[in-house]
Amino acid sequence: MDSIIQRLTNLVLSFMVVPVDVIERIKSQLSSNPVLLYMKGTPDFPQCGFSATAVRALKAVDASFESVNIFEDPELREALKQYSNWPTYPQLYVNGELLGGCDIIVEMYNSGELKKVIDEVKK
């Protein structure tokens, strides 16, 4: 039953019009921060295991990154899902491009690709 409710909620949200000012805020955040993690909580106090794992992977490759706590801005939280076409958090962006969520971050870390991407940003 919960999955049906979640799917209906997602369907309704997909038809909602996202305010332009929220999209502009997202674009501004992305253009101002080469490595940006939209997450639940903060790097020092992640509020979900997936966000904590993403932070650990970024720290393990010595990434300098900014974060946005999506719990502090519900409007941004919903708008970002539509902007990115990615329904879950965390979401990692590098140079304005979505790399993915926790699973992809971990996969990239394990393969060495995350370090390469981060090192390119440092140049």
For each residue, the residues with C-beta under 8 A, 3 or more apart:
1: 4 5
2: 5 6
3: 6 7
4: 1 7 8
5: 1 2 8 9
6: 2 3 9 10
7: 3 4 10 11
8: 4 5 11 12
9: 5 6 12 13
10: 6 7 13 14 87
11: 7 8 14 15
12: 8 9 15 16
13: 9 10 16 78 81 82
14: 10 11 82
15: 11 12
16: 12 13 78 82
17:
18: 22 23 78 79 82 83
19: 22 23 75 79
20: 23 24
21: 24 25
22: 18 19 25 26 75 76 79
23: 18 19 20 26 27 79 83
24: 20 21 27 28
25: 21 22 28 29 76
26: 22 23 29 30 76 79 80 83
27: 23 24 30 31
28: 24 25 31 32
29: 25 26 32 33 36 66 68
30: 26 27 33 36 93 96
31: 27 28 96
32: 28 29
33: 29 30 36 65 66 93
34: 94 95 121
35: 58 63 64 65 66 92 93 94 118 121
36: 29 30 33 65 66 67 68 92 93
37: 43 51 54 55 58 65 66 67 68 90 91 92 93
38: 67 68 70 80 89 90 91 92 93
39: 42 43 46 48 51 54 55 67 68 69 70 89 90 91
40: 46 47 48 50 51 69 70 71 89 90
41: 45 46 47 48 51 69 71
42: 39 45 46 67 69
43: 37 39 46 55 59 67
44:
45: 41 42
46: 39 40 41 42 43 49 51 52 55
47: 40 41 51 71
48: 39 40 41 51 52 89
49: 46 52 53
50: 40 53 54 88 89 90 101 102
51: 37 39 40 41 46 47 48 54 55 89 90 102
52: 46 48 49 55 56
53: 49 50 56 57 102 105 106
54: 37 39 50 51 57 58 90 92 101 102 105
55: 37 39 43 46 51 52 58 59 67
56: 52 53 59 60
57: 53 54 60 61 105 106 108 109 114
58: 35 37 54 55 61 63 65 92 105 114 118
59: 43 55 56 62 63
60: 56 57 109
61: 57 58 109 114 115 118
62: 59 118
63: 35 58 59 114 118 121
64: 35 122
65: 33 35 36 37 58
66: 29 33 35 36 37
67: 36 37 38 39 42 43 55
68: 29 36 37 38 39 72 73 76
69: 39 40 41 42 72 73
70: 38 39 40 73 76 77 80 89
71: 40 41 47 74 77
72: 68 69
73: 68 69 70 76 77
74: 71 77 78
75: 19 22 78 79
76: 22 25 26 68 70 73 79 80
77: 70 71 73 74 80 81 89
78: 13 16 18 74 75 81 82
79: 18 19 22 23 26 75 76 82 83
80: 26 38 70 76 77 83 84 91
81: 13 77 78 84 85 86 87
82: 13 14 16 18 78 79 85
83: 18 23 26 79 80
84: 80 81 91 98
85: 81 82
86: 81 91 98 100 101
87: 10 81
88: 50 91 101
89: 38 39 40 48 50 51 70 77 101
90: 37 38 39 40 50 51 54 101 102 105
91: 37 38 39 80 84 86 88 98 100 101
92: 35 36 37 38 54 58 98 99 100 101 104 105
93: 30 33 35 36 37 38 96 97 98 99
94: 34 35 97 99 117 118 121
95: 34 121
96: 30 31 93
97: 93 94
98: 84 86 91 92 93
99: 92 93 94 104 105 108 117
100: 86 91 92 103 104 105 108
101: 50 54 86 88 89 90 91 92 104 105
102: 50 51 53 54 90 105 106
103: 100 106 107
104: 92 99 100 101 107 108
105: 53 54 57 58 90 92 99 100 101 102 108 109 114
106: 53 57 102 103 109 110
107: 103 104 110 111 113
108: 57 99 100 104 105 111 113 114 117
109: 57 60 61 105 106 112 113 114 115
110: 106 107
111: 107 108 114
112: 109 115 116
113: 107 108 109 116 117
114: 57 58 61 63 105 108 109 111 117 118
115: 61 109 112 118 119
116: 112 113 119 120
117: 94 99 108 113 114 120 121
118: 35 58 61 62 63 94 114 115 121 122
119: 115 116 122 123
120: 116 117 123
121: 34 35 63 94 95 117 118
122: 64 118 119
123: 119 120
